[in-house]
Amino acid sequence: LLTHPSEIPGRLDSLWKTIKHEAYDYWIGFKLMGKNIGTAASILLTALQGKRLTRRERRMLRRTAVDIFRLVPFSIFIIIPFMEFLLPVALRMFPNMLPSSFKKVHEREDKLKKDLQARLQMASFLQETVNELAKSKLKDKDEKENVAEMLGLVRKGHRISNDQILKVAKVFNDEITLENMHRPQLVSLCQYMGL
């Protein structure tokens, strides 16, 4: 709020800078969207010719298609005069409404941080599971301590000899091999590793 008339030029200047910055962001977003659509069109032509798409190409095609569908409600805010002022409210209510080319760097970084937190939680869960499994399988107290000590060394990044690994591997038998895992577990592991 303005408290003194002498503040008006400063406030107008900052308002003008904000408007220019947002307009520039929209311009860059639309340019990126156009490039993505062009790339997706060429990928689509490749797919229509019967060639197999790579995982990256499929992901690009899917992301661009989703962005095009997100562009429809977003364009309403751009086309209707003064509706841009309601865009922050709409984004607060529907955070995934913006196409990916319009998202800012800090939003991408926040998403990466959330993904990293999820991966760290999954890793700690897997570590606890392996510890509990090892403790429940071992009956001898010395073996439990050896396994716990080796797992601690692995977590700290120390090198483990093949003999130590073979001693501990006997404890787990075939329960945690890939062949014995169900598809949902394998999919979760692949997502965890980013494959």
QUIKALIN-V930847 format. One record per residue. N is the residue number from 1. RES is the residue in one small letter. PHI is phi in whole degrees, -180 to 180 (NA if undefined). NEAR is the number of other C-alpha atoms within 10 Angstrom. Layout:
n = (N & N)
res = (RES & RES)
phi = (PHI & PHI)
near = (NEAR & NEAR)
This chain:
n = (1 & 2 & 3 & 4 & 5 & 6 & 7 & 8 & 9 & 10 & 11 & 12 & 13 & 14 & 15 & 16 & 17 & 18 & 19 & 20 & 21 & 22 & 23 & 24 & 25 & 26 & 27 & 28 & 29 & 30 & 31 & 32 & 33 & 34 & 35 & 36 & 37 & 38 & 39 & 40 & 41 & 42 & 43 & 44 & 45 & 46 & 47 & 48 & 49 & 50 & 51 & 52 & 53 & 54 & 55 & 56 & 57 & 58 & 59 & 60 & 61 & 62 & 63 & 64 & 65 & 66 & 67 & 68 & 69 & 70 & 71 & 72 & 73 & 74 & 75 & 76 & 77 & 78 & 79 & 80 & 81 & 82 & 83 & 84 & 85 & 86 & 87 & 88 & 89 & 90 & 91 & 92 & 93 & 94 & 95 & 96 & 97 & 98 & 99 & 100 & 101 & 102 & 103 & 104 & 105 & 106 & 107 & 108 & 109 & 110 & 111 & 112 & 113 & 114 & 115 & 116 & 117 & 118 & 119 & 120 & 121 & 122 & 123 & 124 & 125 & 126 & 127 & 128 & 129 & 130 & 131 & 132 & 133 & 134 & 135 & 136 & 137 & 138 & 139 & 140 & 141 & 142 & 143 & 144 & 145 & 146 & 147 & 148 & 149 & 150 & 151 & 152 & 153 & 154 & 155 & 156 & 157 & 158 & 159 & 160 & 161 & 162 & 163 & 164 & 165 & 166 & 167 & 168 & 169 & 170 & 171 & 172 & 173 & 174 & 175 & 176 & 177 & 178 & 179 & 180 & 181 & 182 & 183 & 184 & 185 & 186 & 187 & 188 & 189 & 190 & 191 & 192 & 193 & 194 & 195)
res = (l & l & t & h & p & s & e & i & p & g & r & l & d & s & l & w & k & t & i & k & h & e & a & y & d & y & w & i & g & f & k & l & m & g & k & n & i & g & t & a & a & s & i & l & l & t & a & l & q & g & k & r & l & t & r & r & e & r & r & m & l & r & r & t & a & v & d & i & f & r & l & v & p & f & s & i & f & i & i & i & p & f & m & e & f & l & l & p & v & a & l & r & m & f & p & n & m & l & p & s & s & f & k & k & v & h & e & r & e & d & k & l & k & k & d & l & q & a & r & l & q & m & a & s & f & l & q & e & t & v & n & e & l & a & k & s & k & l & k & d & k & d & e & k & e & n & v & a & e & m & l & g & l & v & r & k & g & h & r & i & s & n & d & q & i & l & k & v & a & k & v & f & n & d & e & i & t & l & e & n & m & h & r & p & q & l & v & s & l & c & q & y & m & g & l)
phi = (NA & -86 & -111 & -144 & -60 & -71 & -82 & -59 & -60 & -66 & -67 & -65 & -64 & -67 & -64 & -64 & -64 & -64 & -64 & -62 & -63 & -65 & -63 & -64 & -61 & -64 & -61 & -64 & -61 & -68 & -64 & -63 & -62 & -63 & -63 & -63 & -66 & -62 & -65 & -64 & -64 & -67 & -66 & -64 & -62 & -63 & -67 & -69 & -80 & 93 & -83 & -80 & -90 & -77 & -62 & -65 & -67 & -62 & -65 & -64 & -63 & -65 & -63 & -67 & -63 & -64 & -63 & -64 & -68 & -74 & -69 & -62 & -68 & -66 & -67 & -60 & -68 & -82 & -74 & -75 & -61 & 64 & -77 & -59 & -69 & -90 & -59 & -60 & -66 & -64 & -69 & -68 & -77 & -127 & -65 & -95 & -74 & -72 & -63 & -62 & -74 & -98 & -76 & -86 & -61 & -65 & -68 & -65 & -65 & -62 & -65 & -63 & -64 & -64 & -62 & -64 & -61 & -64 & -66 & -65 & -65 & -65 & -64 & -66 & -62 & -65 & -63 & -63 & -63 & -64 & -61 & -64 & -64 & -64 & -67 & -74 & -79 & -90 & -102 & -81 & -64 & -65 & -64 & -60 & -66 & -63 & -66 & -63 & -65 & -66 & -64 & -64 & -65 & -64 & -63 & -81 & 94 & -75 & -79 & -118 & -75 & -63 & -63 & -64 & -64 & -65 & -63 & -77 & -63 & -63 & -66 & -87 & 48 & -110 & -73 & -115 & -81 & -64 & -66 & -93 & -88 & -81 & -57 & -59 & -67 & -65 & -63 & -64 & -64 & -65 & -64 & -62 & -85 & 77 & -92)
near = (5 & 8 & 7 & 7 & 7 & 9 & 11 & 12 & 10 & 10 & 13 & 11 & 11 & 12 & 12 & 12 & 12 & 12 & 12 & 12 & 12 & 13 & 12 & 12 & 16 & 16 & 13 & 14 & 19 & 16 & 14 & 15 & 20 & 14 & 13 & 20 & 18 & 13 & 16 & 21 & 14 & 13 & 19 & 16 & 12 & 13 & 14 & 10 & 9 & 8 & 11 & 11 & 14 & 10 & 10 & 9 & 16 & 16 & 13 & 17 & 21 & 13 & 15 & 23 & 16 & 13 & 20 & 17 & 12 & 16 & 18 & 13 & 12 & 18 & 12 & 13 & 16 & 14 & 10 & 9 & 9 & 10 & 11 & 17 & 11 & 10 & 17 & 11 & 11 & 15 & 13 & 10 & 10 & 10 & 10 & 11 & 18 & 20 & 21 & 19 & 19 & 18 & 14 & 11 & 9 & 9 & 10 & 12 & 11 & 11 & 12 & 12 & 12 & 12 & 13 & 13 & 12 & 13 & 16 & 13 & 12 & 15 & 13 & 12 & 12 & 12 & 15 & 12 & 12 & 16 & 16 & 12 & 14 & 20 & 18 & 11 & 13 & 15 & 10 & 9 & 9 & 10 & 17 & 18 & 13 & 14 & 21 & 18 & 12 & 18 & 20 & 14 & 13 & 12 & 10 & 9 & 9 & 11 & 9 & 12 & 8 & 8 & 9 & 12 & 13 & 10 & 13 & 18 & 13 & 9 & 17 & 15 & 10 & 12 & 11 & 10 & 9 & 11 & 10 & 10 & 12 & 9 & 11 & 9 & 11 & 14 & 12 & 13 & 13 & 11 & 11 & 16 & 9 & 8 & 9)
